[in-house]
Amino acid sequence: DVTEYSLEERRKILGNSTDHISHQDRILSPEALEKKFVEFSELGIEGLVCKNPNSFYQPGKRTADWTKIKNFLSLDLVVLGIYNGQGKAAKLPFAAILVGTKNEETGLYETITKVGISNREMIDQIHLKIKNGLAKNPPHNVEISQEIKRKIYERKIPTQYVIPEKSAVVEIECLNITQSQNWHSCGLSENEDGKAYSLMIPKVTRLREDKGIYDCNTTQQIVELF
């Protein structure tokens, strides 16, 4: 059992046991990290995983000691609402979803973006997971910004909401995290200026069958990433 050894010590043990050990670079500055990231991005590699050499292995726990840096930011978010489609898309269970984070301090789920889905197979997969959790009104543990009641945001109101305990986690890729006076509730209660977090150019990449709602990204993690 080497879980109480640091990453650096564990790699030394591994290196003494096999020649087939992965290469790691020691990064000492933000500039060096950016240079390395650009170098690998140009090779078509998805990104980097940065690890604190003094970190300990903690099974099942999220820590700041391991950080993924990708060309697109990848988040695991809870489905909190659905939107009916129009035209041909009206025949689908839904054409877009409302997703969000969990605020660890309040225990409430908060909305962060609306994202469309055109992949029928993915829609069916998500619908199968959430269909028993659909609700006409916002669940008691989902915080909805009052801004959504403004006429300008009329089309942002979900057709139906989803009870978090009966919902699913989806992986969302986005270009960046933004903060403004918008119609979302992610981080809204923590900002006196009425600003909330949202996502730039989001897209659904997959249903996280391997994750439950308690494994979703938190509002606090969104703040750190921003």
C-alpha positions in Angstrom: 0.0 0.0 0.0 1.6 3.2 -1.2 -1.4 5.6 -0.9 0.3 7.4 1.9 3.4 8.2 -0.3 3.6 11.4 -2.3 3.2 11.2 -6.1 6.9 11.8 -6.5 7.7 8.9 -4.2 5.1 6.6 -5.8 6.6 7.3 -9.3 10.1 6.4 -8.0 8.8 3.1 -6.7 7.0 2.5 -10.1 10.2 3.4 -12.0 12.2 0.8 -10.0 9.6 -1.9 -10.9 9.2 -1.3 -14.7 10.8 0.5 -17.6 7.4 1.4 -19.0 6.6 4.5 -17.0 5.0 7.6 -18.6 7.0 10.7 -19.1 6.4 13.8 -16.9 7.7 17.3 -17.1 8.4 19.5 -14.1 6.7 22.8 -14.6 7.9 25.7 -12.6 6.0 28.7 -13.9 2.7 29.7 -15.6 4.7 30.7 -18.7 6.3 27.3 -19.0 2.9 25.6 -18.6 1.3 27.8 -21.3 4.2 27.0 -23.6 3.8 23.2 -23.0 0.1 23.4 -23.5 0.4 25.2 -26.8 3.1 22.7 -27.9 0.9 19.7 -27.2 -2.3 21.3 -28.6 -0.5 21.9 -31.9 0.2 18.1 -32.0 -3.5 17.4 -31.8 -3.3 16.2 -28.2 -6.4 16.9 -26.1 -4.6 18.6 -23.3 -2.5 18.1 -20.1 -3.1 16.7 -16.7 -1.1 18.7 -14.1 -0.3 17.0 -10.8 1.1 18.3 -7.6 4.3 16.2 -7.0 3.7 16.3 -3.3 0.1 15.1 -3.5 -1.3 11.9 -2.0 -3.6 9.5 -3.8 -7.2 10.0 -2.4 -9.6 7.4 -4.0 -12.9 8.9 -5.0 -12.1 12.5 -3.9 -11.9 15.6 -6.0 -8.9 17.8 -5.1 -7.0 20.7 -6.6 -3.9 18.6 -6.7 -4.8 17.1 -10.1 -6.1 19.6 -12.7 -7.0 18.9 -16.3 -6.2 21.6 -18.9 -8.0 21.0 -22.2 -8.6 22.9 -25.4 -12.2 23.0 -24.3 -13.2 23.1 -20.7 -15.0 19.9 -19.7 -17.6 20.0 -16.9 -20.0 17.4 -15.4 -23.3 19.1 -14.9 -26.8 18.0 -13.7 -29.8 18.2 -16.0 -32.3 20.6 -14.3 -34.8 21.2 -17.1 -35.8 20.4 -20.7 -37.1 22.4 -23.7 -39.5 21.1 -26.3 -38.4 21.6 -29.9 -40.2 23.2 -32.9 -40.9 21.8 -36.3 -39.4 18.4 -36.9 -37.7 18.6 -33.4 -41.2 18.8 -31.8 -41.4 15.0 -32.2 -38.3 14.5 -30.0 -38.6 14.1 -26.2 -36.8 17.5 -26.0 -34.4 19.6 -28.1 -32.4 21.4 -25.4 -31.6 21.0 -21.7 -31.0 23.3 -18.8 -28.0 22.2 -16.7 -26.4 23.3 -13.5 -24.1 22.9 -10.6 -24.6 22.2 -6.9 -23.7 24.9 -4.3 -21.9 23.1 -1.5 -22.7 25.9 0.9 -26.5 26.1 0.4 -27.1 22.6 -0.8 -29.1 24.0 -3.8 -28.6 23.2 -7.4 -28.0 26.3 -9.6 -28.5 26.8 -13.3 -25.5 27.7 -15.5 -26.5 27.2 -19.2 -29.1 26.1 -21.7 -27.7 23.8 -24.4 -29.3 22.3 -27.5 -29.0 18.7 -28.6 -29.6 17.3 -32.1 -28.2 13.8 -31.6 -31.3 11.6 -31.3 -29.4 8.7 -29.6 -28.1 11.0 -27.0 -31.5 12.6 -26.4 -33.0 9.1 -25.9 -30.3 8.1 -23.5 -30.8 11.2 -21.4 -34.6 11.0 -21.5 -34.5 7.4 -20.3 -32.6 8.6 -17.2 -34.7 11.6 -16.4 -38.2 10.8 -17.5 -39.4 9.8 -14.1 -38.1 13.1 -12.6 -39.9 15.6 -14.8 -41.9 18.3 -12.9 -44.0 21.3 -14.0 -42.6 23.6 -11.4 -39.0 24.2 -10.1 -38.1 21.6 -7.4 -37.5 23.0 -3.9 -33.8 22.4 -4.1 -33.2 24.1 -7.5 -32.5 27.9 -7.4 -34.0 29.8 -10.3 -33.0 33.4 -10.9 -35.9 35.9 -10.8 -34.3 37.4 -14.0 -35.9 34.5 -16.0 -39.3 36.2 -15.5 -38.2 39.1 -17.6 -39.8 39.2 -21.1 -36.4 39.2 -22.8 -35.8 35.7 -21.2 -39.2 34.3 -22.0 -37.8 31.5 -24.2 -35.4 30.5 -21.4 -38.1 29.1 -19.2 -37.9 25.3 -19.4 -40.9 23.3 -20.7 -40.4 21.1 -17.7 -38.0 21.0 -14.8 -36.1 17.9 -13.5 -36.0 16.8 -9.9 -32.2 16.5 -9.2 -32.5 13.3 -7.2 -34.1 11.7 -10.3 -31.9 13.4 -12.9 -28.6 12.6 -14.7 -25.2 14.0 -15.2 -24.0 15.1 -18.6 -20.5 16.1 -19.8 -20.5 19.6 -21.2 -17.6 21.1 -23.2 -17.4 24.9 -23.5 -14.9 27.4 -24.6 -14.9 29.4 -21.4 -16.8 30.4 -18.3 -18.4 33.9 -18.3 -19.9 36.1 -15.6 -22.6 38.7 -16.2 -26.0 39.9 -15.2 -27.8 37.1 -16.9 -30.8 34.7 -16.2 -28.8 32.0 -14.4 -28.4 31.4 -10.7 -24.9 29.8 -10.6 -23.0 32.0 -8.1 -25.7 34.6 -8.0 -26.2 34.5 -4.2 -22.5 35.0 -3.7 -22.3 38.1 -5.9 -23.8 41.4 -4.5 -23.6 42.9 -8.0 -26.3 40.5 -9.4 -23.9 38.6 -11.6 -24.0 34.9 -12.3 -21.8 32.4 -14.1 -22.6 30.9 -17.5 -20.8 29.0 -20.3 -19.5 30.2 -23.7 -20.3 27.9 -26.7 -21.5 24.9 -24.6 -22.2 21.5 -26.2 -23.2 18.1 -24.7 -20.6 15.4 -25.4 -22.1 12.5 -23.5 -24.2 11.1 -20.7 -22.1 10.3 -17.7 -23.5 6.8 -16.9 -20.6 6.4 -14.4 -21.5 9.4 -12.3 -24.4 10.3 -10.0 -25.7 13.8 -9.3 -23.4 14.1 -6.2 -20.4 13.9 -8.6 -21.3 17.0 -10.6 -19.2 20.1 -10.6 -19.9 22.5 -7.8 -20.6 26.2 -7.9 -17.4 26.7 -5.9 -15.4 24.9 -8.5 -16.9 27.1 -11.2 -15.7 30.2 -9.2 -12.2 28.7 -9.0 -12.1 27.9 -12.7 -13.3 31.4 -13.6 
